[in-house]
Amino acid sequence: MGNIRTTFVKRTAKELLDLHGDKFNTDFENNKQMVAEYSTVSTKHLRNQIAGYATHLLEE
């Protein structure tokens, strides 16, 4: 069974991919840095969730 992601995580990841899609790739570590740079997420946990979902979307 997989993880259930909140609407906030999904929406934020999709918005970041729409705005800065050329900066993201299938590397989770790179995506963590891009989320930290381009969003105002306050916690490390949320940053990692958004980066993980963005990586998941790009791998499809």
Residue pairs with C-beta under 8 A, 6 or more apart in sequence:
5 49
5 53
8 46
9 46
9 49
9 50
9 53
10 53
12 39
12 41
12 50
13 50
13 51
13 53
13 54
13 57
14 57
16 24
16 34
16 35
16 38
16 39
16 50
16 54
17 24
17 54
17 57
17 58
19 38
20 34
20 38
23 34
23 38
24 30
24 31
24 34
24 54
24 55
24 58
25 31
25 58
26 55
26 58
26 59
27 55
28 51
28 52
28 55
31 51
31 52
31 54
31 55
32 47
32 48
32 51
34 51
35 41
35 47
35 50
35 51
35 54
36 47
39 47
39 50
41 47
41 50
